[in-house]
Amino acid sequence: MREPKFYDLTIAERLDVLNREVQLTPEEMAALSGAAGLTPAQGSHMIENVVGIYSLPLGVARNFVVNGRAVPVPMVIEEPSVVAGASFMAKLAQAGGGFIAEADEPVMIGQMQVIALPDVQAARTALEAEKERLLQAVDGLDPLLQKYGGGPRGVEIRLIEDSSIGPFLVLHLLYDVRDAMGANAINTAVEKLAPLVEEITGGKVLLRILSNLADRRLARARVTIPLEKLAFEDYSPEEVRDGIISAWAFAAADPYRAATHNKGIMNGVDAVVIATGNDWRAVEAGAHAYAARSGRYTSLSRWYKAENGGLAGELELPVAVGIVGGATRVLPAARAAITLMGVKSAPELAQVIVSVGLAQNLAALRALATEGIQRGHMGLHARQVAVAAGARPDQVETLAQKMTAEKNIRIDRAVELLKEMD
């Protein structure tokens, strides 16, 4: 008798499987299950005007192998088919050795806008000459960060010549934030530097804040799918491979398609970022800005024919995430998610995240280039419609199957069918 698939198990059985694989504590198990999540009292210390807690489904993507290590991947998302799609593509990827990923050192950029300069070029020259002094001024500012090898790494000076307020300077402080996302460390450092920059330039430091275009903190993943693994139903492996490459070419050439293409990538990326308590809005902003770095918005990924005739894909984007501090430590489920993945550093978490983004991109392209996006997606969407129509737990699957068979997945039809079932 074959072992049941993970998605065929009950929630309790799935948790039991994860516990056997990772050996979670009772507290971590309770956090993942939702039995002991964030309380309103805890939430009131995180944001203002708290009145309650808002929940989203937490799923676990299976089959991921990243740099030779099996990784159960927690994903928080409300959209059907994302977790299933990523899991299935990760299974295909296993045949080619899984995902190979890497991440840059966790260097973030703090920006300082210097305006009201009597002589912009002279101010720029002065700042260039004082780079070491500027670095020394923030060296040791965060003793804990310094203890783990973090701290200032460099200073860059940029001239903005054409703006609505005339020319001004931008100072970039490059700062290694180690296993933190880094916003607080960066913002503290540039605040500290502001008086010194004004002293050196004779100007005024206006904005002083991190940049979410974290292009010094990139993560990359690549995957190769053997040709024979691409065939399914009536689709030949060559047809699937070439269809995926053609679909990617559309996104690479057209910003209207690229926006939706990259949104599919971020379905996977954001779900893991949210599950680990990181700032998904920052990662989103950085990813889309990076997609437009050439001056034209385009695909974040690349798909092409591998040397062995299979399908090869690559993804690169900024991934500014942490495993310490902030909501990552406050949210019980986020702490449990980090434990579940077994990641020990922020770069390692970024490697998993970019691998999930690549898998989700492949899932979307495969569907679009073959059977169409709706076939698999609507079957899962039918469950949501069934619940929205008021179906009891024991009615959901039956109602969803009826609507899927009719190819009529609408809430008014669900209500009609429910009346017939009662």
VENRA-V584524 format. One line per field, one symbol per residue. psi: psi as a letter, one per 20 degrees, with the letter a starting at -180 (. if undefined). burial: b if it has 16 or more other ideal C-beta (glycine too) atoms within 10 Angstrom, else e. Layout:
# VENRA-V584524
psi=???
burial=???
This chain:
# VENRA-V584524
psi=pqpqqgiirrghhghgghhhhimqrhghghghiihmbpqhgghiigrqkpiappqqporoprjpooljppopoppoqipqiggggggghhghhhhjjappqrqrqmprppqpooalphoghhhgggghijghggghhjpjhnhgghhjjaaqirpqpqpohorijaqrqpppoppojcjrgigggghgghghhghgghghhjapoeqoqrpimmjjlqqqqqqppqgiihqqcjpqhhggghgghhhhhghhhohghhghghhhgiggghhhgghjkrnhhgggggghhhijhiippaphrpprprhjiapqqqppqpnnrrjqrbhhhgoghgghgggghkqirghhghggghghhgghgggghgghieiqhhghghhhhhgghgghijqqhiiggggghghghilmnqhhhggghghhh.
burial=eeeeebeeeeeeebbeebbeeeebeeebbbbbbeebbbeeeebeeeeeeeeeeeeeebbbbbbbbbbeeebbbbbbbeebbbbbbbbbbbebbbebebbbbebbebbbbbbbbbbebeebeebbebbeebeeebbebbeebbeebeeeebbbeebebeeeeeeeeeebbebbbbbbbbbbbbbebbebbbeebbeebeebbebebeebebbbbbebbbbbbbbbbbbebbeeeebebeebbebbbebbebbeeeeebbeebbebbbbbbbbbbbbbbbbbebbbbbbbbbbeeeeebbbbbbbeebeeebbbbbbbbbbbbbbbbbbbeebbbbbbbbbbbebeebbbbbbbbbbbbbbbbbbbbbbbbbeeeeebbbbbbbbbbbbebebeeebbeebbebbbeeeebeeebbeebbeeee
